[in-house]
Amino acid sequence: MARCDAQSAALRRSCCRRLRFFGGFHDYAHGTEIAPAVSPANYSAGFLLASALLLGSGAVLEGAIRGISAMSRVFGGGIALVGAALFFV
């Protein structure tokens, strides 16, 4: 059991490092999208607010449909269809 916990902790640390690395490049990419006439502080505040709203609404929606397996399947199928459409477009 202790070995499993240690492996799990090592995996979490590894994933966190990779996410921070990816996040740095992701932030840089969005930072280069700022128009010259826009305040970087306002752009960053709007970006953070939009991200918080998306994450929060996703958590609320997930909590609302957790007990309804049919709803989960419908949303999962919808996500798969949108992903396929984006792939082929």
MOPAC internal coordinates of N, CA, C and O (Angstrom, degrees):
PM7 1SCF
backbone

  N    0.0000 0     0.00 0     0.00 0    0    0    0
  C    1.4439 1     0.00 0     0.00 0    1    0    0
  C    1.5294 1   111.18 1     0.00 0    2    1    0
  O    1.2310 1   120.67 1   136.96 1    3    2    1
  N    1.3304 1   116.33 1   -43.04 1    3    2    1
  C    1.4636 1   119.96 1  -179.44 1    5    3    2
  C    1.5214 1   110.66 1   -64.45 1    6    5    3
  O    1.2310 1   120.58 1   143.57 1    7    6    5
  N    1.3411 1   116.49 1   -36.43 1    7    6    5
  C    1.4582 1   120.04 1   179.23 1    9    7    6
  C    1.5179 1   110.22 1   -65.18 1   10    9    7
  O    1.2310 1   121.03 1   138.14 1   11   10    9
  N    1.3215 1   115.64 1   -41.86 1   11   10    9
  C    1.4598 1   120.29 1   178.96 1   13   11   10
  C    1.5302 1   110.37 1   -62.51 1   14   13   11
  O    1.2310 1   120.42 1   137.89 1   15   14   13
  N    1.3252 1   116.79 1   -42.11 1   15   14   13
  C    1.4586 1   120.70 1   178.47 1   17   15   14
  C    1.5225 1   111.07 1   -63.78 1   18   17   15
  O    1.2310 1   120.47 1   140.03 1   19   18   17
  N    1.3305 1   116.70 1   -39.97 1   19   18   17
  C    1.4625 1   120.75 1   179.31 1   21   19   18
  C    1.5241 1   110.46 1   -65.90 1   22   21   19
  O    1.2310 1   120.50 1   138.28 1   23   22   21
  N    1.3360 1   116.64 1   -41.72 1   23   22   21
  C    1.4593 1   119.97 1   178.21 1   25   23   22
  C    1.5204 1   110.41 1   -64.99 1   26   25   23
  O    1.2310 1   120.66 1   139.71 1   27   26   25
  N    1.3153 1   116.34 1   -40.29 1   27   26   25
  C    1.4525 1   120.87 1   178.95 1   29   27   26
  C    1.5250 1   110.86 1   -63.27 1   30   29   27
  O    1.2310 1   120.43 1   137.10 1   31   30   29
  N    1.3202 1   116.78 1   -42.90 1   31   30   29
  C    1.4624 1   120.79 1   178.97 1   33   31   30
  C    1.5221 1   110.54 1   -64.84 1   34   33   31
  O    1.2310 1   120.16 1   139.35 1   35   34   33
  N    1.3335 1   117.31 1   -40.65 1   35   34   33
  C    1.4657 1   120.90 1   178.54 1   37   35   34
  C    1.5247 1   110.50 1   -64.24 1   38   37   35
  O    1.2310 1   120.46 1   140.32 1   39   38   37
  N    1.3185 1   116.72 1   -39.68 1   39   38   37
  C    1.4655 1   120.63 1   178.65 1   41   39   38
  C    1.5232 1   110.45 1   -65.11 1   42   41   39
  O    1.2310 1   120.17 1   137.96 1   43   42   41
  N    1.3251 1   117.28 1   -42.04 1   43   42   41
  C    1.4677 1   120.48 1   178.74 1   45   43   42
  C    1.5235 1   110.80 1   -62.52 1   46   45   43
  O    1.2310 1   120.31 1   136.94 1   47   46   45
  N    1.3314 1   117.01 1   -43.06 1   47   46   45
  C    1.4687 1   119.89 1   178.68 1   49   47   46
  C    1.5192 1   110.57 1   -63.10 1   50   49   47
  O    1.2310 1   120.37 1   138.45 1   51   50   49
  N    1.3254 1   116.90 1   -41.55 1   51   50   49
  C    1.4569 1   121.10 1   179.50 1   53   51   50
  C    1.5264 1   110.75 1   -63.19 1   54   53   51
  O    1.2310 1   120.70 1   136.03 1   55   54   53
  N    1.3214 1   116.27 1   -43.97 1   55   54   53
  C    1.4696 1   120.10 1   179.13 1   57   55   54
  C    1.5226 1   110.91 1   -64.31 1   58   57   55
  O    1.2310 1   120.11 1   139.81 1   59   58   57
  N    1.3175 1   117.40 1   -40.19 1   59   58   57
  C    1.4644 1   120.98 1   179.54 1   61   59   58
  C    1.5224 1   111.00 1   -63.32 1   62   61   59
  O    1.2310 1   120.39 1   138.70 1   63   62   61
  N    1.3318 1   116.86 1   -41.30 1   63   62   61
  C    1.4645 1   119.71 1   178.15 1   65   63   62
  C    1.5216 1   110.52 1   -62.88 1   66   65   63
  O    1.2310 1   120.59 1   136.43 1   67   66   65
  N    1.3127 1   116.48 1   -43.57 1   67   66   65
  C    1.4668 1   119.78 1  -179.93 1   69   67   66
  C    1.5211 1   111.43 1   -65.60 1   70   69   67
  O    1.2310 1   120.27 1   140.44 1   71   70   69
  N    1.3211 1   117.09 1   -39.56 1   71   70   69
  C    1.4593 1   120.22 1   178.71 1   73   71   70
  C    1.5223 1   111.38 1   -65.01 1   74   73   71
  O    1.2310 1   119.87 1   139.59 1   75   74   73
  N    1.3225 1   117.85 1   -40.41 1   75   74   73
  C    1.4648 1   120.13 1   177.58 1   77   75   74
  C    1.5246 1   110.55 1   -63.88 1   78   77   75
  O    1.2310 1   120.34 1   139.11 1   79   78   77
  N    1.3253 1   116.96 1   -40.89 1   79   78   77
  C    1.4621 1   121.42 1   178.79 1   81   79   78
  C    1.5252 1   110.03 1   -61.99 1   82   81   79
  O    1.2310 1   120.46 1   130.62 1   83   82   81
  N    1.3369 1   116.72 1   -49.38 1   83   82   81
  C    1.4599 1   121.27 1   178.20 1   85   83   82
  C    1.5271 1   110.41 1   -62.17 1   86   85   83
  O    1.2310 1   120.66 1   137.72 1   87   86   85
  N    1.3319 1   116.34 1   -42.28 1   87   86   85
  C    1.4627 1   121.05 1  -178.40 1   89   87   86
  C    1.5163 1   112.38 1   -60.26 1   90   89   87
  O    1.2310 1   120.23 1   142.65 1   91   90   89
  N    1.3206 1   117.17 1   -37.35 1   91   90   89
  C    1.4572 1   120.33 1   178.06 1   93   91   90
  C    1.5161 1   111.92 1   -61.35 1   94   93   91
  O    1.2310 1   120.17 1   134.32 1   95   94   93
  N    1.3147 1   117.27 1   -45.68 1   95   94   93
  C    1.4644 1   120.72 1   178.02 1   97   95   94
  C    1.5255 1   111.19 1   -69.13 1   98   97   95
  O    1.2310 1   120.52 1   143.84 1   99   98   97
  N    1.3212 1   116.61 1   -36.16 1   99   98   97
  C    1.4613 1   120.80 1   179.01 1  101   99   98
  C    1.5313 1   109.95 1   -64.48 1  102  101   99
  O    1.2310 1   120.36 1   135.78 1  103  102  101
  N    1.3367 1   116.93 1   -44.22 1  103  102  101
  C    1.4617 1   120.60 1   177.45 1  105  103  102
  C    1.5248 1   110.87 1   -62.90 1  106  105  103
  O    1.2310 1   120.44 1   138.39 1  107  106  105
  N    1.3102 1   116.76 1   -41.61 1  107  106  105
  C    1.4626 1   120.28 1   179.09 1  109  107  106
  C    1.5255 1   110.53 1   -61.45 1  110  109  107
  O    1.2310 1   120.55 1   137.11 1  111  110  109
  N    1.3330 1   116.56 1   -42.89 1  111  110  109
  C    1.4646 1   120.26 1  -179.53 1  113  111  110
  C    1.5241 1   110.84 1   -61.00 1  114  113  111
  O    1.2310 1   120.11 1   136.07 1  115  114  113
  N    1.3180 1   117.39 1   -43.93 1  115  114  113
  C    1.4624 1   119.09 1   179.10 1  117  115  114
  C    1.5250 1   111.30 1   -71.92 1  118  117  115
  O    1.2310 1   119.99 1   149.61 1  119  118  117
  N    1.3062 1   117.62 1   -30.39 1  119  118  117
  C    1.4588 1   120.43 1   177.27 1  121  119  118
  C    1.5155 1   112.57 1   -65.20 1  122  121  119
  O    1.2310 1   120.37 1   148.50 1  123  122  121
  N    1.3267 1   116.90 1   -31.50 1  123  122  121
  C    1.4642 1   120.04 1   178.66 1  125  123  122
  C    1.5228 1   112.01 1   -74.72 1  126  125  123
  O    1.2310 1   120.03 1   167.79 1  127  126  125
  N    1.3377 1   117.54 1   -12.21 1  127  126  125
  C    1.4643 1   120.97 1   179.89 1  129  127  126
  C    1.5252 1   112.88 1   -83.85 1  130  129  127
  O    1.2310 1   119.80 1   173.14 1  131  130  129
  N    1.3212 1   117.98 1    -6.86 1  131  130  129
  C    1.4638 1   120.70 1  -177.14 1  133  131  130
  C    1.5251 1   109.39 1   -66.52 1  134  133  131
  O    1.2310 1   121.00 1   -52.47 1  135  134  133
  N    1.3309 1   115.69 1   127.53 1  135  134  133
  C    1.4638 1   120.64 1   177.05 1  137  135  134
  C    1.5317 1   108.97 1   -71.10 1  138  137  135
  O    1.2310 1   120.17 1   -30.50 1  139  138  137
  N    1.3285 1   117.28 1   149.50 1  139  138  137
  C    1.4697 1   119.80 1  -178.19 1  141  139  138
  C    1.5332 1   113.60 1   -59.66 1  142  141  139
  O    1.2310 1   119.82 1   150.69 1  143  142  141
  N    1.3224 1   117.95 1   -29.31 1  143  142  141
  C    1.4660 1   120.92 1  -176.95 1  145  143  142
  C    1.5247 1   112.99 1   -83.57 1  146  145  143
  O    1.2310 1   119.83 1   174.40 1  147  146  145
  N    1.3240 1   117.94 1    -5.60 1  147  146  145
  C    1.4651 1   121.68 1  -175.61 1  149  147  146
  C    1.5251 1   109.80 1   -98.25 1  150  149  147
  O    1.2310 1   121.14 1   -40.48 1  151  150  149
  N    1.3101 1   115.42 1   139.52 1  151  150  149
  C    1.4643 1   120.92 1   176.80 1  153  151  150
  C    1.5286 1   109.51 1   -70.30 1  154  153  151
  O    1.2310 1   119.50 1   -52.98 1  155  154  153
  N    1.3265 1   118.57 1   127.02 1  155  154  153
  C    1.4673 1   119.94 1   177.97 1  157  155  154
  C    1.5274 1   112.96 1   -58.77 1  158  157  155
  O    1.2310 1   120.10 1   146.10 1  159  158  157
  N    1.3318 1   117.42 1   -33.90 1  159  158  157
  C    1.4677 1   120.12 1   179.17 1  161  159  158
  C    1.5290 1   110.49 1   -66.50 1  162  161  159
  O    1.2310 1   120.28 1   136.05 1  163  162  161
  N    1.3314 1   117.07 1   -43.95 1  163  162  161
  C    1.4680 1   120.25 1   178.62 1  165  163  162
  C    1.5257 1   111.06 1   -66.20 1  166  165  163
  O    1.2310 1   120.43 1   139.32 1  167  166  165
  N    1.3220 1   116.78 1   -40.68 1  167  166  165
  C    1.4645 1   120.45 1   178.84 1  169  167  166
  C    1.5264 1   110.03 1   -62.16 1  170  169  167
  O    1.2310 1   120.72 1   134.73 1  171  170  169
  N    1.3202 1   116.24 1   -45.27 1  171  170  169
  C    1.4669 1   120.51 1  -179.68 1  173  171  170
  C    1.5217 1   111.37 1   -64.36 1  174  173  171
  O    1.2310 1   120.42 1   138.44 1  175  174  173
  N    1.3331 1   116.81 1   -41.56 1  175  174  173
  C    1.4664 1   120.27 1   179.18 1  177  175  174
  C    1.5287 1   110.50 1   -63.44 1  178  177  175
  O    1.2310 1   120.32 1   136.69 1  179  178  177
  N    1.3160 1   116.99 1   -43.31 1  179  178  177
  C    1.4609 1   120.44 1   178.10 1  181  179  178
  C    1.5145 1   111.95 1   -64.97 1  182  181  179
  O    1.2310 1   120.68 1   140.55 1  183  182  181
  N    1.3117 1   116.31 1   -39.45 1  183  182  181
  C    1.4589 1   120.68 1   179.34 1  185  183  182
  C    1.5233 1   110.45 1   -65.15 1  186  185  183
  O    1.2310 1   120.34 1   137.13 1  187  186  185
  N    1.3319 1   116.95 1   -42.87 1  187  186  185
  C    1.4654 1   120.81 1   178.09 1  189  187  186
  C    1.5237 1   111.43 1   -65.56 1  190  189  187
  O    1.2310 1   120.24 1   139.18 1  191  190  189
  N    1.3334 1   117.16 1   -40.82 1  191  190  189
  C    1.4636 1   120.60 1   179.20 1  193  191  190
  C    1.5247 1   110.83 1   -64.72 1  194  193  191
  O    1.2310 1   120.41 1   135.39 1  195  194  193
  N    1.3307 1   116.83 1   -44.61 1  195  194  193
  C    1.4658 1   120.22 1   178.95 1  197  195  194
  C    1.5279 1   110.86 1   -62.82 1  198  197  195
  O    1.2310 1   120.21 1   138.32 1  199  198  197
  N    1.3180 1   117.20 1   -41.68 1  199  198  197
  C    1.4666 1   120.67 1   178.47 1  201  199  198
  C    1.5229 1   110.90 1   -63.10 1  202  201  199
  O    1.2310 1   120.36 1   136.63 1  203  202  201
  N    1.3331 1   116.91 1   -43.37 1  203  202  201
  C    1.4649 1   120.90 1   179.68 1  205  203  202
  C    1.5229 1   110.90 1   -63.48 1  206  205  203
  O    1.2310 1   120.21 1   138.57 1  207  206  205
  N    1.3343 1   117.20 1   -41.43 1  207  206  205
  C    1.4669 1   120.33 1   178.95 1  209  207  206
  C    1.5240 1   111.44 1   -65.31 1  210  209  207
  O    1.2310 1   120.07 1   138.79 1  211  210  209
  N    1.3203 1   117.47 1   -41.21 1  211  210  209
  C    1.4641 1   120.51 1   178.66 1  213  211  210
  C    1.5235 1   111.27 1   -64.87 1  214  213  211
  O    1.2310 1   120.34 1   133.87 1  215  214  213
  N    1.3226 1   116.95 1   -46.13 1  215  214  213
  C    1.4623 1   120.11 1   179.68 1  217  215  214
  C    1.5263 1   111.34 1   -65.58 1  218  217  215
  O    1.2310 1   120.50 1   138.40 1  219  218  217
  N    1.3136 1   116.65 1   -41.60 1  219  218  217
  C    1.4651 1   120.45 1   179.37 1  221  219  218
  C    1.5134 1   112.70 1   -65.53 1  222  221  219
  O    1.2310 1   120.50 1   135.84 1  223  222  221
  N    1.3339 1   116.65 1   -44.16 1  223  222  221
  C    1.4679 1   119.04 1   179.70 1  225  223  222
  C    1.5228 1   110.76 1   -67.28 1  226  225  223
  O    1.2310 1   120.01 1   146.44 1  227  226  225
  N    1.3146 1   117.58 1   -33.56 1  227  226  225
  C    1.4639 1   120.26 1   176.10 1  229  227  226
  C    1.5136 1   111.83 1   -65.15 1  230  229  227
  O    1.2310 1   120.53 1   139.36 1  231  230  229
  N    1.3240 1   116.60 1   -40.64 1  231  230  229
  C    1.4648 1   120.40 1   178.76 1  233  231  230
  C    1.5247 1   110.97 1   -66.66 1  234  233  231
  O    1.2310 1   120.24 1   139.02 1  235  234  233
  N    1.3241 1   117.14 1   -40.98 1  235  234  233
  C    1.4694 1   120.73 1   178.82 1  237  235  234
  C    1.5218 1   110.32 1   -65.56 1  238  237  235
  O    1.2310 1   120.28 1   134.92 1  239  238  237
  N    1.3243 1   117.07 1   -45.08 1  239  238  237
  C    1.4653 1   120.76 1   179.70 1  241  239  238
  C    1.5216 1   110.80 1   -63.25 1  242  241  239
  O    1.2310 1   120.40 1   138.71 1  243  242  241
  N    1.3246 1   116.83 1   -41.29 1  243  242  241
  C    1.4682 1   120.46 1   178.86 1  245  243  242
  C    1.5245 1   110.48 1   -62.57 1  246  245  243
  O    1.2310 1   120.49 1   138.42 1  247  246  245
  N    1.3107 1   116.67 1   -41.58 1  247  246  245
  C    1.4570 1   120.11 1   178.51 1  249  247  246
  C    1.5198 1   112.34 1   -66.11 1  250  249  247
  O    1.2310 1   120.60 1   145.97 1  251  250  249
  N    1.3295 1   116.47 1   -34.03 1  251  250  249
  C    1.4619 1   120.57 1  -178.50 1  253  251  250
  C    1.5242 1   112.27 1   -72.20 1  254  253  251
  O    1.2310 1   120.11 1   146.39 1  255  254  253
  N    1.3320 1   117.40 1   -33.61 1  255  254  253
  C    1.4686 1   119.23 1  -175.70 1  257  255  254
  C    1.5192 1   113.56 1  -101.98 1  258  257  255
  O    1.2310 1   120.10 1  -179.24 1  259  258  257
  N    1.3280 1   117.42 1     0.76 1  259  258  257
  C    1.4673 1   120.35 1  -176.56 1  261  259  258
  C    1.5255 1   112.06 1   -55.39 1  262  261  259
  O    1.2310 1   119.70 1   138.07 1  263  262  261
  N    1.3152 1   118.18 1   -41.93 1  263  262  261
  C    1.4596 1   121.12 1  -176.35 1  265  263  262
  C    1.5195 1   114.20 1   -82.30 1  266  265  263
  O    1.2310 1   119.70 1   172.67 1  267  266  265
  N    1.3137 1   118.18 1    -7.33 1  267  266  265
  C    1.4644 1   120.96 1  -176.32 1  269  267  266
  C    1.5249 1   108.29 1  -109.07 1  270  269  267
  O    1.2310 1   120.38 1   -81.72 1  271  270  269
  N    1.3348 1   116.88 1    98.28 1  271  270  269
  C    1.4670 1   120.03 1  -174.24 1  273  271  270
  C    1.5280 1   111.76 1   -66.72 1  274  273  271
  O    1.2310 1   119.79 1   144.94 1  275  274  273
  N    1.3266 1   118.01 1   -35.06 1  275  274  273
  C    1.4661 1   119.77 1   179.71 1  277  275  274
  C    1.5256 1   110.17 1   -64.15 1  278  277  275
  O    1.2310 1   120.39 1   140.67 1  279  278  277
  N    1.3227 1   116.86 1   -39.33 1  279  278  277
  C    1.4563 1   121.14 1   179.31 1  281  279  278
  C    1.5263 1   110.06 1   -65.12 1  282  281  279
  O    1.2310 1   120.38 1   140.90 1  283  282  281
  N    1.3268 1   116.87 1   -39.10 1  283  282  281
  C    1.4623 1   120.50 1   177.48 1  285  283  282
  C    1.5199 1   110.80 1   -61.24 1  286  285  283
  O    1.2310 1   120.72 1   138.72 1  287  286  285
  N    1.3098 1   116.24 1   -41.28 1  287  286  285
  C    1.4700 1   119.79 1   179.24 1  289  287  286
  C    1.5243 1   111.16 1   -65.81 1  290  289  287
  O    1.2310 1   120.51 1   139.41 1  291  290  289
  N    1.3228 1   116.63 1   -40.59 1  291  290  289
  C    1.4691 1   120.13 1   179.37 1  293  291  290
  C    1.5230 1   109.97 1   -62.93 1  294  293  291
  O    1.2310 1   120.39 1   131.71 1  295  294  293
  N    1.3414 1   116.87 1   -48.29 1  295  294  293
  C    1.4613 1   119.68 1   179.16 1  297  295  294
  C    1.5266 1   111.39 1   -64.37 1  298  297  295
  O    1.2310 1   120.11 1   140.45 1  299  298  297
  N    1.3158 1   117.40 1   -39.55 1  299  298  297
  C    1.4645 1   120.66 1   177.82 1  301  299  298
  C    1.5153 1   111.71 1   -62.30 1  302  301  299
  O    1.2310 1   120.55 1   137.20 1  303  302  301
  N    1.3304 1   116.55 1   -42.80 1  303  302  301
  C    1.4632 1   120.46 1   176.99 1  305  303  302
  C    1.5173 1   111.63 1   -64.29 1  306  305  303
  O    1.2310 1   120.73 1   139.91 1  307  306  305
  N    1.3224 1   116.21 1   -40.09 1  307  306  305
  C    1.4657 1   120.03 1   177.78 1  309  307  306
  C    1.5129 1   111.92 1   -62.88 1  310  309  307
  O    1.2310 1   120.69 1   137.56 1  311  310  309
  N    1.3144 1   116.28 1   -42.44 1  311  310  309
  C    1.4640 1   120.37 1   178.34 1  313  311  310
  C    1.5260 1   110.32 1   -64.04 1  314  313  311
  O    1.2310 1   120.47 1   139.48 1  315  314  313
  N    1.3293 1   116.72 1   -40.52 1  315  314  313
  C    1.4663 1   120.33 1   178.47 1  317  315  314
  C    1.5257 1   110.79 1   -63.77 1  318  317  315
  O    1.2310 1   120.08 1   138.38 1  319  318  317
  N    1.3323 1   117.45 1   -41.62 1  319  318  317
  C    1.4670 1   120.67 1   179.07 1  321  319  318
  C    1.5260 1   111.55 1   -64.98 1  322  321  319
  O    1.2310 1   120.35 1   136.75 1  323  322  321
  N    1.3120 1   116.93 1   -43.25 1  323  322  321
  C    1.4624 1   120.01 1   178.51 1  325  323  322
  C    1.5250 1   110.08 1   -64.09 1  326  325  323
  O    1.2310 1   120.26 1   138.27 1  327  326  325
  N    1.3286 1   117.11 1   -41.73 1  327  326  325
  C    1.4600 1   120.25 1   177.24 1  329  327  326
  C    1.5191 1   112.19 1   -61.04 1  330  329  327
  O    1.2310 1   120.55 1   137.35 1  331  330  329
  N    1.3340 1   116.56 1   -42.65 1  331  330  329
  C    1.4661 1   120.29 1   178.19 1  333  331  330
  C    1.5229 1   110.63 1   -65.05 1  334  333  331
  O    1.2310 1   120.40 1   138.72 1  335  334  333
  N    1.3326 1   116.83 1   -41.28 1  335  334  333
  C    1.4645 1   120.10 1   179.11 1  337  335  334
  C    1.5267 1   110.59 1   -62.57 1  338  337  335
  O    1.2310 1   120.30 1   137.03 1  339  338  337
  N    1.3233 1   117.02 1   -42.97 1  339  338  337
  C    1.4631 1   119.98 1   178.38 1  341  339  338
  C    1.5234 1   111.46 1   -65.14 1  342  341  339
  O    1.2310 1   120.62 1   145.69 1  343  342  341
  N    1.3125 1   116.42 1   -34.31 1  343  342  341
  C    1.4626 1   120.58 1   179.49 1  345  343  342
  C    1.5282 1   110.95 1   -65.70 1  346  345  343
  O    1.2310 1   120.56 1   139.27 1  347  346  345
  N    1.3321 1   116.54 1   -40.73 1  347  346  345
  C    1.4582 1   119.95 1  -174.65 1  349  347  346
  C    1.5237 1   113.80 1   -90.59 1  350  349  347
  O    1.2310 1   119.57 1   173.04 1  351  350  349
  N    1.3031 1   118.42 1    -6.96 1  351  350  349
  C    1.4747 1   120.24 1  -179.06 1  353  351  350
  C    1.5015 1   110.34 1   -91.47 1  354  353  351
  O    1.2310 1   120.10 1   180.00 1  355  354  353

